[in-house]
């Protein structure tokens, strides 16, 4: 009886130590400019029959060093190579991307107390501009 209880306790202890596997990294969505720059970085021509995805390794939902570019292609459209992106790679991919680091505000207008002037949203927090005095 003692052996059975010891075995059960050991089994329960071991099952409590089993770690849950981490969620797989999500793929990032790159804009057209970033896709073109990434393909150029990987020496692919625009007509090349390969596709590229980028895994978000640090789960920050933006392109950053340490993310992984995966090249797919061939007859089976299978993974053909991987590249861990360096800070220089990320800078190259983001060259000429005018939207990186910018905030897009909604196109709303607020009527000022003077009853004539309207102001829009601007700045990094998209707050309404101050009304003239």
N, CA, C and O atoms as a Tinker XYZ file with bonds, in Angstrom:
   532  protein
     1  N      0.817000   -1.196000    0.000000    73     2
     2  CA     0.000000    0.000000    0.000000    64     1     3
     3  C      0.865000    1.266000    0.000000    63     2     4     5
     4  O      0.581000    2.237000   -0.701000    81     3
     5  N      1.930000    1.222000    0.810000    73     3     6
     6  CA     2.839000    2.368000    0.885000    64     5     7
     7  C      3.488000    2.627000   -0.466000    63     6     8     9
     8  O      3.677000    3.785000   -0.837000    81     7
     9  N      3.834000    1.579000   -1.213000    73     7    10
    10  CA     4.457000    1.718000   -2.525000    64     9    11
    11  C      3.496000    2.357000   -3.521000    63    10    12    13
    12  O      3.904000    3.176000   -4.344000    81    11
    13  N      2.228000    1.987000   -3.449000    73    11    14
    14  CA     1.226000    2.547000   -4.346000    64    13    15
    15  C      1.053000    4.042000   -4.081000    63    14    16    17
    16  O      0.993000    4.835000   -5.021000    81    15
    17  N      0.974000    4.421000   -2.834000    73    15    18
    18  CA     0.821000    5.838000   -2.481000    64    17    19
    19  C      2.051000    6.635000   -2.909000    63    18    20    21
    20  O      1.923000    7.740000   -3.436000    81    19
    21  N      3.232000    6.083000   -2.686000    73    19    22
    22  CA     4.473000    6.758000   -3.100000    64    21    23
    23  C      4.506000    6.921000   -4.610000    63    22    24    25
    24  O      4.892000    7.980000   -5.105000    81    23
    25  N      4.109000    5.896000   -5.351000    73    23    26
    26  CA     4.089000    5.957000   -6.812000    64    25    27
    27  C      3.099000    7.014000   -7.286000    63    26    28    29
    28  O      3.412000    7.778000   -8.199000    81    27
    29  N      1.910000    7.075000   -6.685000    73    27    30
    30  CA     0.915000    8.069000   -7.059000    64    29    31
    31  C      1.403000    9.488000   -6.770000    63    30    32    33
    32  O      1.228000   10.384000   -7.596000    81    31
    33  N      2.004000    9.692000   -5.622000    73    31    34
    34  CA     2.529000   11.016000   -5.275000    64    33    35
    35  C      3.634000   11.438000   -6.237000    63    34    36    37
    36  O      3.700000   12.600000   -6.639000    81    35
    37  N      4.499000   10.501000   -6.606000    73    35    38
    38  CA     5.570000   10.793000   -7.563000    64    37    39
    39  C      4.981000   11.163000   -8.914000    63    38    40    41
    40  O      5.434000   12.116000   -9.547000    81    39
    41  N      3.977000   10.421000   -9.362000    73    39    42
    42  CA     3.336000   10.703000  -10.649000    64    41    43
    43  C      2.671000   12.068000  -10.643000    63    42    44    45
    44  O      2.780000   12.812000  -11.617000    81    43
    45  N      1.987000   12.406000   -9.566000    73    43    46
    46  CA     1.345000   13.715000   -9.465000    64    45    47
    47  C      2.361000   14.845000   -9.457000    63    46    48    49
    48  O      2.145000   15.883000  -10.082000    81    47
    49  N      3.452000   14.649000   -8.759000    73    47    50
    50  CA     4.508000   15.653000   -8.696000    64    49    51
    51  C      5.120000   15.868000  -10.074000    63    50    52    53
    52  O      5.351000   17.009000  -10.475000    81    51
    53  N      5.386000   14.795000  -10.800000    73    51    54
    54  CA     5.982000   14.900000  -12.139000    64    53    55
    55  C      5.025000   15.553000  -13.123000    63    54    56    57
    56  O      5.448000   16.345000  -13.966000    81    55
    57  N      3.724000   15.227000  -13.026000    73    55    58
    58  CA     2.779000   15.823000  -13.973000    64    57    59
    59  C      2.638000   17.323000  -13.730000    63    58    60    61
    60  O      2.351000   18.068000  -14.666000    81    59
    61  N      2.831000   17.777000  -12.509000    73    59    62
    62  CA     2.752000   19.205000  -12.206000    64    61    63
    63  C      3.951000   19.964000  -12.746000    63    62    64    65
    64  O      3.901000   21.185000  -12.896000    81    63
    65  N      5.044000   19.239000  -13.043000    73    63    66
    66  CA     6.265000   19.882000  -13.524000    64    65    67
    67  C      6.317000   19.997000  -15.041000    63    66    68    69
    68  O      7.231000   20.624000  -15.576000    81    67
    69  N      5.360000   19.409000  -15.744000    73    67    70
    70  CA     5.367000   19.447000  -17.201000    64    69    71
    71  C      5.022000   20.866000  -17.648000    63    70    72    73
    72  O      3.971000   21.401000  -17.297000    81    71
    73  N      5.900000   21.451000  -18.407000    73    71    74
    74  CA     5.712000   22.832000  -18.857000    64    73    75
    75  C      4.807000   22.865000  -20.085000    63    74    76    77
    76  O      4.838000   21.962000  -20.921000    81    75
    77  N      4.017000   23.899000  -20.176000    73    75    78
    78  CA     3.201000   24.122000  -21.361000    64    77    79
    79  C      4.103000   24.689000  -22.451000    63    78    80    81
    80  O      4.835000   25.648000  -22.208000    81    79
    81  N      4.059000   24.110000  -23.643000    73    79    82
    82  CA     4.935000   24.633000  -24.700000    64    81    83
    83  C      4.538000   26.058000  -25.066000    63    82    84    85
    84  O      3.355000   26.399000  -25.038000    81    83
    85  N      5.522000   26.895000  -25.412000    73    83    86
    86  CA     5.207000   28.281000  -25.771000    64    85    87
    87  C      4.424000   28.334000  -27.084000    63    86    88    89
    88  O      4.546000   27.451000  -27.933000    81    87
    89  N      3.633000   29.368000  -27.229000    73    87    90
    90  CA     2.876000   29.558000  -28.465000    64    89    91
    91  C      3.857000   29.817000  -29.613000    63    90    92    93
    92  O      4.878000   30.477000  -29.417000    81    91
    93  N      3.559000   29.310000  -30.790000    73    91    94
    94  CA     4.465000   29.559000  -31.918000    64    93    95
    95  C      4.482000   31.043000  -32.280000    63    94    96    97
    96  O      3.475000   31.729000  -32.102000    81    95
    97  N      5.607000   31.545000  -32.784000    73    95    98
    98  CA     5.677000   32.963000  -33.152000    64    97    99
    99  C      4.677000   33.280000  -34.266000    63    98   100   101
   100  O      4.413000   32.447000  -35.133000    81    99
   101  N      4.136000   34.475000  -34.232000    73    99   102
   102  CA     3.201000   34.931000  -35.255000    64   101   103
   103  C      3.981000   35.576000  -36.400000    63   102   104   105
   104  O      5.085000   36.083000  -36.201000    81   103
   105  N      3.403000   35.552000  -37.588000    73   103   106
   106  CA     4.023000   36.211000  -38.731000    64   105   107
   107  C      3.624000   37.680000  -38.745000    63   106   108   109
   108  O      2.499000   38.035000  -38.392000    81   107
   109  N      4.557000   38.526000  -39.157000    73   107   110
   110  CA     4.299000   39.960000  -39.267000    64   109   111
   111  C      3.717000   40.276000  -40.639000    63   110   112   113
   112  O      3.988000   39.575000  -41.613000    81   111
   113  N      2.925000   41.327000  -40.708000    73   111   114
   114  CA     2.428000   41.828000  -41.979000    64   113   115
   115  C      3.294000   43.015000  -42.364000    63   114   116   117
   116  O      3.336000   44.019000  -41.654000    81   115
   117  N      3.986000   42.895000  -43.493000    73   115   118
   118  CA     4.839000   43.982000  -43.974000    64   117   119
   119  C      4.107000   44.729000  -45.071000    63   118   120   121
   120  O      3.354000   44.133000  -45.842000    81   119
   121  N      4.326000   46.041000  -45.144000    73   119   122
   122  CA     3.725000   46.801000  -46.239000    64   121   123
   123  C      4.507000   46.544000  -47.528000    63   122   124   125
   124  O      5.539000   45.872000  -47.505000    81   123
   125  N      4.027000   47.068000  -48.635000    73   123   126
   126  CA     4.631000   46.794000  -49.944000    64   125   127
   127  C      6.084000   47.245000  -50.014000    63   126   128   129
   128  O      6.924000   46.545000  -50.580000    81   127
   129  N      6.386000   48.409000  -49.443000    73   127   130
   130  CA     7.760000   48.918000  -49.451000    64   129   131
   131  C      8.683000   47.984000  -48.658000    63   130   132   133
   132  O      9.786000   47.671000  -49.105000    81   131
   133  N      8.232000   47.548000  -47.495000    73   131   134
   134  CA     9.043000   46.641000  -46.676000    64   133   135
   135  C      9.238000   45.296000  -47.376000    63   134   136   137
   136  O     10.330000   44.729000  -47.333000    81   135
   137  N      8.179000   44.779000  -48.027000    73   135   138
   138  CA     8.294000   43.508000  -48.754000    64   137   139
   139  C      9.336000   43.622000  -49.871000    63   138   140   141
   140  O     10.171000   42.735000  -50.047000    81   139
   141  N      9.274000   44.725000  -50.622000    73   139   142
   142  CA    10.233000   44.933000  -51.714000    64   141   143
   143  C     11.655000   45.008000  -51.169000    63   142   144   145
   144  O     12.564000   44.386000  -51.719000    81   143
   145  N     11.851000   45.761000  -50.098000    73   143   146
   146  CA    13.189000   45.893000  -49.505000    64   145   147
   147  C     13.692000   44.577000  -48.938000    63   146   148   149
   148  O     14.883000   44.280000  -49.031000    81   147
   149  N     12.806000   43.786000  -48.351000    73   147   150
   150  CA    13.192000   42.478000  -47.816000    64   149   151
   151  C     13.600000   41.538000  -48.948000    63   150   152   153
   152  O     14.596000   40.825000  -48.832000    81   151
   153  N     12.847000   41.532000  -50.028000    73   151   154
   154  CA    13.186000   40.676000  -51.176000    64   153   155
   155  C     14.538000   41.094000  -51.771000    63   154   156   157
   156  O     15.333000   40.242000  -52.168000    81   155
   157  N     14.792000   42.395000  -51.831000    73   155   158
   158  CA    16.080000   42.877000  -52.326000    64   157   159
   159  C     17.209000   42.443000  -51.389000    63   158   160   161
   160  O     18.266000   42.009000  -51.847000    81   159
   161  N     16.986000   42.558000  -50.095000    73   159   162
   162  CA    17.974000   42.147000  -49.099000    64   161   163
   163  C     18.326000   40.662000  -49.255000    63   162   164   165
   164  O     19.472000   40.264000  -49.048000    81   163
   165  N     17.332000   39.854000  -49.620000    73   163   166
   166  CA    17.542000   38.415000  -49.785000    64   165   167
   167  C     17.950000   38.040000  -51.206000    63   166   168   169
   168  O     17.965000   36.861000  -51.562000    81   167
   169  N     18.282000   39.046000  -52.017000    73   167   170
   170  CA    18.725000   38.853000  -53.403000    64   169   171
   171  C     17.678000   38.175000  -54.272000    63   170   172   173
   172  O     18.003000   37.339000  -55.114000    81   171
   173  N     16.405000   38.546000  -54.058000    73   171   174
   174  CA    15.322000   38.022000  -54.886000    64   173   175
   175  C     14.890000   39.090000  -55.875000    63   174   176   177
   176  O     14.824000   40.268000  -55.524000    81   175
   177  N     14.599000   38.701000  -57.084000    73   175   178
   178  CA    14.066000   39.640000  -58.068000    64   177   179
   179  C     12.556000   39.719000  -57.888000    63   178   180   181
   180  O     11.959000   38.823000  -57.292000    81   179
   181  N     11.925000   40.789000  -58.398000    73   179   182
   182  CA    10.464000   40.904000  -58.256000    64   181   183
   183  C      9.708000   39.717000  -58.860000    63   182   184   185
   184  O      8.643000   39.344000  -58.368000    81   183
   185  N     10.255000   39.130000  -59.919000    73   183   186
   186  CA     9.569000   38.016000  -60.577000    64   185   187
   187  C      9.979000   36.653000  -60.021000    63   186   188   189
   188  O      9.504000   35.623000  -60.500000    81   187
   189  N     10.836000   36.635000  -59.039000    73   187   190
   190  CA    11.306000   35.390000  -58.442000    64   189   191
   191  C     10.136000   34.612000  -57.827000    63   190   192   193
   192  O      9.307000   35.198000  -57.132000    81   191
   193  N     10.061000   33.292000  -58.077000    73   191   194
   194  CA     8.922000   32.497000  -57.588000    64   193   195
   195  C      9.052000   32.077000  -56.120000    63   194   196   197
   196  O      8.766000   30.931000  -55.774000    81   195
   197  N      9.471000   32.983000  -55.281000    73   195   198
   198  CA     9.627000   32.699000  -53.856000    64   197   199
   199  C      8.757000   33.669000  -53.058000    63   198   200   201
   200  O      8.497000   34.789000  -53.497000    81   199
   201  N      8.322000   33.234000  -51.908000    73   199   202
   202  CA     7.610000   34.129000  -50.993000    64   201   203
   203  C      8.412000   34.208000  -49.702000    63   202   204   205
   204  O      9.165000   33.295000  -49.362000    81   203
   205  N      8.235000   35.309000  -48.994000    73   203   206
   206  CA     8.973000   35.532000  -47.753000    64   205   207
   207  C      7.985000   35.916000  -46.658000    63   206   208   209
   208  O      7.105000   36.750000  -46.865000    81   207
   209  N      8.141000   35.299000  -45.494000    73   207   210
   210  CA     7.372000   35.714000  -44.316000    64   209   211
   211  C      8.367000   36.067000  -43.221000    63   210   212   213
   212  O      9.518000   35.631000  -43.251000    81   211
   213  N      7.920000   36.851000  -42.263000    73   211   214
   214  CA     8.774000   37.223000  -41.134000    64   213   215
   215  C      8.079000   36.802000  -39.849000    63   214   216   217
   216  O      6.959000   37.231000  -39.571000    81   215
   217  N      8.748000   35.960000  -39.067000    73   215   218
   218  CA     8.232000   35.553000  -37.765000    64   217   219
   219  C      8.607000   36.590000  -36.716000    63   218   220   221
   220  O      9.757000   37.021000  -36.628000    81   219
   221  N      7.623000   36.978000  -35.929000    73   219   222
   222  CA     7.805000   37.966000  -34.864000    64   221   223
   223  C      8.307000   37.241000  -33.612000    63   222   224   225
   224  O      7.510000   36.884000  -32.745000    81   223
   225  N      9.617000   37.024000  -33.514000    73   223   226
   226  CA    10.193000   36.224000  -32.423000    64   225   227
   227  C      9.988000   36.843000  -31.047000    63   226   228   229
   228  O      9.801000   36.118000  -30.069000    81   227
   229  N     10.020000   38.171000  -30.952000    73   227   230
   230  CA     9.874000   38.805000  -29.633000    64   229   231
   231  C      8.433000   39.227000  -29.343000    63   230   232   233
   232  O      8.157000   39.858000  -28.322000    81   231
   233  N      7.521000   38.876000  -30.245000    73   231   234
   234  CA     6.082000   39.125000  -30.069000    64   233   235
   235  C      5.741000   40.584000  -29.774000    63   234   236   237
   236  O      4.814000   40.866000  -29.015000    81   235
   237  N      6.492000   41.513000  -30.376000    73   235   238
   238  CA     6.195000   42.935000  -30.160000    64   237   239
   239  C      5.357000   43.529000  -31.292000    63   238   240   241
   240  O      5.087000   44.730000  -31.293000    81   239
   241  N      4.949000   42.718000  -32.238000    73   239   242
   242  CA     4.089000   43.090000  -33.360000    64   241   243
   243  C      4.681000   44.163000  -34.257000    63   242   244   245
   244  O      3.952000   44.908000  -34.912000    81   243
   245  N      6.015000   44.241000  -34.284000    73   243   246
   246  CA     6.674000   45.131000  -35.228000    64   245   247
   247  C      8.007000   44.526000  -35.642000    63   246   248   249
   248  O      8.593000   43.724000  -34.915000    81   247
   249  N      8.468000   44.916000  -36.800000    73   247   250
   250  CA     9.717000   44.396000  -37.331000    64   249   251
   251  C     10.870000   44.841000  -36.442000    63   250   252   253
   252  O     11.045000   46.035000  -36.200000    81   251
   253  N     11.659000   43.881000  -35.955000    73   251   254
   254  CA    12.767000   44.222000  -35.073000    64   253   255
   255  C     13.873000   43.180000  -35.195000    63   254   256   257
   256  O     13.645000   42.067000  -35.669000    81   255
   257  N     15.079000   43.560000  -34.759000    73   255   258
   258  CA    16.215000   42.646000  -34.793000    64   257   259
   259  C     15.864000   41.386000  -34.008000    63   258   260   261
   260  O     15.256000   41.457000  -32.940000    81   259
   261  N     16.251000   40.239000  -34.548000    73   259   262
   262  CA    15.940000   38.967000  -33.913000    64   261   263
   263  C     14.760000   38.268000  -34.571000    63   262   264   265
   264  O     14.607000   37.055000  -34.426000    81   263
   265  N     13.913000   39.016000  -35.299000    73   263   266
   266  CA    12.834000   38.385000  -36.045000    64   265   267
   267  C     13.458000   37.548000  -37.165000    63   266   268   269
   268  O     14.602000   37.780000  -37.554000    81   267
   269  N     12.715000   36.590000  -37.671000    73   267   270
   270  CA    13.277000   35.651000  -38.635000    64   269   271
   271  C     12.550000   35.740000  -39.971000    63   270   272   273
   272  O     11.333000   35.569000  -40.038000    81   271
   273  N     13.313000   36.012000  -41.045000    73   271   274
   274  CA    12.773000   35.999000  -42.403000    64   273   275
   275  C     12.876000   34.570000  -42.922000    63   274   276   277
   276  O     13.947000   33.964000  -42.881000    81   275
   277  N     11.758000   34.033000  -43.412000    73   275   278
   278  CA    11.720000   32.664000  -43.920000    64   277   279
   279  C     11.355000   32.705000  -45.393000    63   278   280   281
   280  O     10.345000   33.290000  -45.786000    81   279
   281  N     12.190000   32.079000  -46.194000    73   279   282
   282  CA    12.023000   32.036000  -47.643000    64   281   283
   283  C     11.361000   30.717000  -48.029000    63   282   284   285
   284  O     11.841000   29.646000  -47.660000    81   283
   285  N     10.246000   30.799000  -48.781000    73   283   286
   286  CA     9.525000   29.618000  -49.252000    64   285   287
   287  C      9.580000   29.574000  -50.771000    63   286   288   289
   288  O      9.551000   30.616000  -51.426000    81   287
   289  N      9.660000   28.379000  -51.331000    73   287   290
   290  CA     9.640000   28.249000  -52.779000    64   289   291
   291  C      9.929000   26.827000  -53.212000    63   290   292   293
   292  O      9.855000   25.884000  -52.423000    81   291
   293  N     10.260000   26.698000  -54.486000    73   291   294
   294  CA    10.526000   25.380000  -55.034000    64   293   295
   295  C      9.250000   24.684000  -55.443000    63   294   296   297
   296  O      8.166000   25.263000  -55.372000    81   295
   297  N      9.376000   23.450000  -55.868000    73   295   298
   298  CA     8.236000   22.687000  -56.363000    64   297   299
   299  C      7.166000   22.517000  -55.285000    63   298   300   301
   300  O      5.974000   22.634000  -55.570000    81   299
   301  N      7.580000   22.248000  -54.073000    73   299   302
   302  CA     6.632000   22.022000  -52.980000    64   301   303
   303  C      6.274000   23.297000  -52.227000    63   302   304   305
   304  O      5.516000   23.248000  -51.259000    81   303
   305  N      6.808000   24.437000  -52.656000    73   303   306
   306  CA     6.634000   25.706000  -51.942000    64   305   307
   307  C      6.961000   25.528000  -50.457000    63   306   308   309
   308  O      6.220000   25.972000  -49.581000    81   307
   309  N      8.075000   24.875000  -50.206000    73   307   310
   310  CA     8.515000   24.592000  -48.844000    64   309   311
   311  C      9.560000   25.613000  -48.405000    63   310   312   313
   312  O     10.084000   26.379000  -49.214000    81   311
   313  N      9.852000   25.607000  -47.099000    73   311   314
   314  CA    10.881000   26.495000  -46.572000    64   313   315
   315  C     12.224000   26.128000  -47.191000    63   314   316   317
   316  O     12.638000   24.968000  -47.169000    81   315
   317  N     12.901000   27.142000  -47.747000    73   315   318
   318  CA    14.214000   26.896000  -48.350000    64   317   319
   319  C     15.347000   27.491000  -47.533000    63   318   320   321
   320  O     16.469000   26.985000  -47.577000    81   319
   321  N     15.076000   28.556000  -46.788000    73   319   322
   322  CA    16.122000   29.131000  -45.938000    64   321   323
   323  C     15.503000   30.068000  -44.899000    63   322   324   325
   324  O     14.347000   30.479000  -45.005000    81   323
   325  N     16.320000   30.389000  -43.890000    73   323   326
   326  CA    15.943000   31.320000  -42.815000    64   325   327
   327  C     17.062000   32.322000  -42.609000    63   326   328   329
   328  O     18.232000   32.036000  -42.863000    81   327
   329  N     16.680000   33.501000  -42.144000    73   327   330
   330  CA    17.679000   34.518000  -41.809000    64   329   331
   331  C     17.187000   35.286000  -40.592000    63   330   332   333
   332  O     16.100000   35.863000  -40.607000    81   331
   333  N     17.991000   35.288000  -39.547000    73   331   334
   334  CA    17.676000   36.090000  -38.373000    64   333   335
   335  C     18.065000   37.524000  -38.692000    63   334   336   337
   336  O     19.209000   37.799000  -39.052000    81   335
   337  N     17.117000   38.430000  -38.561000    73   335   338
   338  CA    17.346000   39.814000  -38.963000    64   337   339
   339  C     18.185000   40.568000  -37.934000    63   338   340   341
   340  O     17.928000   40.512000  -36.731000    81   339
   341  N     19.185000   41.266000  -38.437000    73   339   342
   342  CA    20.053000   42.108000  -37.605000    64   341   343
   343  C     19.474000   43.519000  -37.563000    63   342   344   345
   344  O     18.564000   43.827000  -38.332000    81   343
   345  N     19.979000   44.380000  -36.684000    73   343   346
   346  CA    19.523000   45.780000  -36.696000    64   345   347
   347  C     19.744000   46.443000  -38.060000    63   346   348   349
   348  O     18.917000   47.241000  -38.501000    81   347
   349  N     20.851000   46.116000  -38.726000    73   347   350
   350  CA    21.119000   46.684000  -40.060000    64   349   351
   351  C     20.087000   46.186000  -41.075000    63   350   352   353
   352  O     19.647000   46.946000  -41.938000    81   351
   353  N     19.701000   44.906000  -40.971000    73   351   354
   354  CA    18.676000   44.364000  -41.869000    64   353   355
   355  C     17.355000   45.107000  -41.684000    63   354   356   357
   356  O     16.699000   45.464000  -42.663000    81   355
   357  N     16.969000   45.337000  -40.440000    73   355   358
   358  CA    15.707000   46.025000  -40.137000    64   357   359
   359  C     15.754000   47.448000  -40.702000    63   358   360   361
   360  O     14.772000   47.921000  -41.274000    81   359
   361  N     16.887000   48.128000  -40.542000    73   359   362
   362  CA    17.024000   49.485000  -41.087000    64   361   363
   363  C     16.899000   49.467000  -42.608000    63   362   364   365
   364  O     16.261000   50.347000  -43.187000    81   363
   365  N     17.499000   48.477000  -43.255000    73   363   366
   366  CA    17.424000   48.349000  -44.713000    64   365   367
   367  C     15.991000   48.088000  -45.159000    63   366   368   369
   368  O     15.530000   48.675000  -46.138000    81   367
   369  N     15.293000   47.226000  -44.459000    73   367   370
   370  CA    13.912000   46.908000  -44.817000    64   369   371
   371  C     13.013000   48.130000  -44.646000    63   370   372   373
   372  O     12.070000   48.316000  -45.415000    81   371
   373  N     13.296000   48.960000  -43.647000    73   371   374
   374  CA    12.458000   50.132000  -43.376000    64   373   375
   375  C     12.866000   51.383000  -44.141000    63   374   376   377
   376  O     12.215000   52.418000  -43.998000    81   375
   377  N     13.935000   51.325000  -44.959000    73   375   378
   378  CA    14.339000   52.495000  -45.752000    64   377   379
   379  C     13.185000   52.898000  -46.658000    63   378   380   381
   380  O     12.512000   52.045000  -47.237000    81   379
   381  N     12.965000   54.176000  -46.773000    73   379   382
   382  CA    11.917000   54.759000  -47.615000    64   381   383
   383  C     10.517000   54.416000  -47.156000    63   382   384   385
   384  O      9.563000   54.652000  -47.898000    81   383
   385  N     10.357000   53.871000  -45.971000    73   383   386
   386  CA     9.021000   53.604000  -45.450000    64   385   387
   387  C      8.602000   54.809000  -44.618000    63   386   388   389
   388  O      8.995000   54.950000  -43.460000    81   387
   389  N      7.812000   55.659000  -45.215000    73   387   390
   390  CA     7.435000   56.917000  -44.572000    64   389   391
   391  C      6.493000   56.712000  -43.384000    63   390   392   393
   392  O      6.284000   57.635000  -42.597000    81   391
   393  N      5.917000   55.500000  -43.246000    73   391   394
   394  CA     4.958000   55.264000  -42.170000    64   393   395
   395  C      5.596000   54.738000  -40.895000    63   394   396   397
   396  O      4.924000   54.680000  -39.866000    81   395
   397  N      6.875000   54.349000  -40.921000    73   395   398
   398  CA     7.515000   53.807000  -39.733000    64   397   399
   399  C      7.656000   54.899000  -38.690000    63   398   400   401
   400  O      8.218000   55.958000  -38.972000    81   399
   401  N      7.161000   54.660000  -37.511000    73   399   402
   402  CA     7.275000   55.611000  -36.410000    64   401   403
   403  C      6.291000   56.763000  -36.451000    63   402   404   405
   404  O      6.347000   57.646000  -35.594000    81   403
   405  N      5.383000   56.779000  -37.432000    73   403   406
   406  CA     4.409000   57.857000  -37.518000    64   405   407
   407  C      3.056000   57.388000  -37.024000    63   406   408   409
   408  O      2.724000   56.204000  -37.094000    81   407
   409  N      2.282000   58.336000  -36.524000    73   407   410
   410  CA     0.942000   58.052000  -36.036000    64   409   411
   411  C     -0.047000   58.638000  -37.025000    63   410   412   413
   412  O      0.102000   59.778000  -37.466000    81   411
   413  N     -1.053000   57.859000  -37.370000    73   411   414
   414  CA    -2.107000   58.329000  -38.267000    64   413   415
   415  C     -3.323000   58.654000  -37.414000    63   414   416   417
   416  O     -3.859000   57.781000  -36.731000    81   415
   417  N     -3.759000   59.915000  -37.452000    73   415   418
   418  CA    -4.916000   60.344000  -36.668000    64   417   419
   419  C     -6.175000   60.337000  -37.542000    63   418   420   421
   420  O     -6.094000   60.466000  -38.763000    81   419
   421  N     -7.324000   60.187000  -36.908000    73   419   422
   422  CA    -8.577000   60.248000  -37.651000    64   421   423
   423  C     -8.810000   61.665000  -38.151000    63   422   424   425
   424  O     -8.326000   62.631000  -37.562000    81   423
   425  N     -9.545000   61.778000  -39.227000    73   423   426
   426  CA    -9.806000   63.077000  -39.851000    64   425   427
   427  C    -11.088000   63.679000  -39.263000    63   426   428   429
   428  O    -12.106000   63.774000  -39.948000    81   427
   429  N    -11.029000   64.075000  -38.014000    73   427   430
   430  CA   -12.169000   64.699000  -37.354000    64   429   431
   431  C    -11.881000   66.185000  -37.194000    63   430   432   433
   432  O    -10.729000   66.619000  -37.192000    81   431
   433  N    -12.947000   66.943000  -37.062000    73   431   434
   434  CA   -12.802000   68.378000  -36.826000    64   433   435
   435  C    -13.633000   68.760000  -35.610000    63   434   436   437
   436  O    -14.694000   68.193000  -35.349000    81   435
   437  N    -13.120000   69.732000  -34.881000    73   435   438
   438  CA   -13.814000   70.237000  -33.697000    64   437   439
   439  C    -14.083000   71.721000  -33.919000    63   438   440   441
   440  O    -13.189000   72.477000  -34.301000    81   439
   441  N    -15.307000   72.118000  -33.679000    73   439   442
   442  CA   -15.664000   73.535000  -33.802000    64   441   443
   443  C    -15.212000   74.268000  -32.544000    63   442   444   445
   444  O    -15.557000   73.877000  -31.429000    81   443
   445  N    -14.446000   75.318000  -32.732000    73   443   446
   446  CA   -13.932000   76.098000  -31.604000    64   445   447
   447  C    -15.029000   77.005000  -31.041000    63   446   448   449
   448  O    -16.030000   77.264000  -31.708000    81   447
   449  N    -14.833000   77.488000  -29.802000    73   447   450
   450  CA   -15.844000   78.353000  -29.159000    64   449   451
   451  C    -16.195000   79.621000  -29.954000    63   450   452   453
   452  O    -17.270000   80.190000  -29.764000    81   451
   453  N    -15.287000   80.068000  -30.851000    73   451   454
   454  CA   -15.600000   81.276000  -31.622000    64   453   455
   455  C    -16.700000   81.026000  -32.653000    63   454   456   457
   456  O    -17.218000   81.971000  -33.248000    81   455
   457  N    -17.061000   79.753000  -32.867000    73   455   458
   458  CA   -18.137000   79.406000  -33.794000    64   457   459
   459  C    -17.757000   79.465000  -35.255000    63   458   460   461
   460  O    -18.604000   79.235000  -36.118000    81   459
   461  N    -16.486000   79.770000  -35.562000    73   459   462
   462  CA   -16.039000   79.915000  -36.941000    64   461   463
   463  C    -14.893000   78.959000  -37.271000    63   462   464   465
   464  O    -14.847000   78.381000  -38.357000    81   463
   465  N    -13.976000   78.801000  -36.329000    73   463   466
   466  CA   -12.746000   78.046000  -36.564000    64   465   467
   467  C    -12.922000   76.565000  -36.208000    63   466   468   469
   468  O    -13.554000   76.215000  -35.211000    81   467
   469  N    -12.348000   75.719000  -37.048000    73   467   470
   470  CA   -12.305000   74.281000  -36.783000    64   469   471
   471  C    -10.848000   73.860000  -36.620000    63   470   472   473
   472  O     -9.960000   74.405000  -37.275000    81   471
   473  N    -10.610000   72.887000  -35.744000    73   471   474
   474  CA    -9.265000   72.330000  -35.577000    64   473   475
   475  C     -9.351000   70.814000  -35.728000    63   474   476   477
   476  O    -10.388000   70.202000  -35.472000    81   475
   477  N     -8.231000   70.227000  -36.151000    73   475   478
   478  CA    -8.178000   68.778000  -36.334000    64   477   479
   479  C     -7.295000   68.127000  -35.288000    63   478   480   481
   480  O     -6.704000   68.797000  -34.441000    81   479
   481  N     -7.219000   66.805000  -35.364000    73   479   482
   482  CA    -6.377000   66.034000  -34.456000    64   481   483
   483  C     -4.950000   65.992000  -34.999000    63   482   484   485
   484  O     -4.739000   65.951000  -36.211000    81   483
   485  N     -3.961000   66.001000  -34.081000    73   483   486
   486  CA    -2.557000   65.922000  -34.497000    64   485   487
   487  C     -1.702000   65.476000  -33.320000    63   486   488   489
   488  O     -2.195000   65.338000  -32.200000    81   487
   489  N     -0.428000   65.255000  -33.578000    73   487   490
   490  CA     0.510000   64.859000  -32.534000    64   489   491
   491  C      0.507000   63.357000  -32.298000    63   490   492   493
   492  O     -0.268000   62.618000  -32.906000    81   491
   493  N      1.381000   62.921000  -31.409000    73   491   494
   494  CA     1.531000   61.495000  -31.174000    64   493   495
   495  C      0.355000   60.874000  -30.420000    63   494   496   497
   496  O      0.203000   59.652000  -30.420000    81   495
   497  N     -0.482000   61.703000  -29.774000    73   495   498
   498  CA    -1.651000   61.200000  -29.052000    64   497   499
   499  C     -2.947000   61.541000  -29.753000    63   498   500   501
   500  O     -4.029000   61.288000  -29.222000    81   499
   501  N     -2.848000   62.122000  -30.958000    73   499   502
   502  CA    -4.015000   62.468000  -31.779000    64   501   503
   503  C     -5.034000   63.322000  -31.019000    63   502   504   505
   504  O     -6.239000   63.079000  -31.084000    81   503
   505  N     -4.534000   64.310000  -30.309000    73   503   506
   506  CA    -5.415000   65.222000  -29.587000    64   505   507
   507  C     -5.785000   66.376000  -30.498000    63   506   508   509
   508  O     -5.055000   66.693000  -31.437000    81   507
   509  N     -6.934000   67.011000  -30.217000    73   507   510
   510  CA    -7.327000   68.164000  -31.007000    64   509   511
   511  C     -6.359000   69.313000  -30.759000    63   510   512   513
   512  O     -5.931000   69.544000  -29.628000    81   511
   513  N     -6.024000   70.022000  -31.812000    73   511   514
   514  CA    -5.152000   71.198000  -31.679000    64   513   515
   515  C     -5.895000   72.255000  -30.852000    63   514   516   517
   516  O     -7.122000   72.241000  -30.754000    81   515
   517  N     -5.126000   73.161000  -30.267000    73   515   518
   518  CA    -5.719000   74.231000  -29.467000    64   517   519
   519  C     -6.466000   75.209000  -30.370000    63   518   520   521
   520  O     -6.024000   75.511000  -31.479000    81   519
   521  N     -7.568000   75.681000  -29.894000    73   519   522
   522  CA    -8.338000   76.695000  -30.628000    64   521   523
   523  C     -7.650000   78.047000  -30.468000    63   522   524   525
   524  O     -7.046000   78.319000  -29.431000    81   523
   525  N     -7.740000   78.889000  -31.486000    73   523   526
   526  CA    -7.143000   80.217000  -31.362000    64   525   527
   527  C     -7.911000   81.034000  -30.322000    63   526   528   529
   528  O     -9.105000   80.825000  -30.107000    81   527
   529  N     -7.202000   81.968000  -29.682000    73   527   530
   530  CA    -7.836000   82.787000  -28.637000    64   529   531
   531  C     -8.344000   84.090000  -29.184000    63   530   532
   532  O     -8.904000   84.896000  -28.441000    81   531
